[in-house]
Amino acid sequence: AALMNTKMAIPEQPLEILRTLHSFDPCLACSTHVLGDDGSELISVQVR
């Protein structure tokens, strides 16, 4: 729910999503998969 309607300035570099996830736990956003309503993967992000 925290990511619903999150606008991203540059979708290929979704810093807004990473910042939101880091607010819950700094280790959560190292590998993130965002799924659509139908369960399909919208984006996969890995931070190195």
C-alpha positions in Angstrom: 0.0 0.0 0.0 2.9 2.4 0.7 3.9 2.3 -3.0 0.4 2.8 -4.5 0.3 5.8 -6.8 4.0 6.6 -6.3 5.1 8.8 -9.1 8.6 8.1 -10.5 10.6 10.9 -12.2 12.7 8.3 -14.1 11.0 4.8 -14.2 14.3 3.1 -15.2 15.8 4.5 -11.9 13.0 4.3 -9.4 14.7 6.1 -6.5 11.3 7.0 -5.1 10.4 3.3 -4.6 13.8 2.6 -3.0 13.5 5.5 -0.6 10.0 4.4 0.5 11.2 0.8 1.1 14.2 2.0 3.0 12.0 3.9 5.4 10.6 0.5 6.6 13.9 -1.4 6.6 17.2 -0.3 5.0 17.9 -3.9 3.8 14.7 -4.4 1.9 15.4 -2.4 -1.2 18.6 -4.2 -2.4 16.4 -6.3 -4.7 12.9 -5.2 -5.4 10.2 -6.5 -7.7 7.1 -4.4 -8.4 4.0 -6.3 -9.5 0.9 -5.0 -11.3 -2.7 -5.7 -10.3 -2.7 -8.9 -12.4 0.5 -10.2 -10.8 2.7 -9.4 -13.8 6.2 -8.0 -13.0 6.3 -4.2 -13.9 9.9 -3.6 -12.9 12.8 -5.4 -11.1 15.5 -3.4 -9.4 18.8 -4.6 -8.0 21.0 -2.1 -6.2 24.7 -2.8 -6.1 
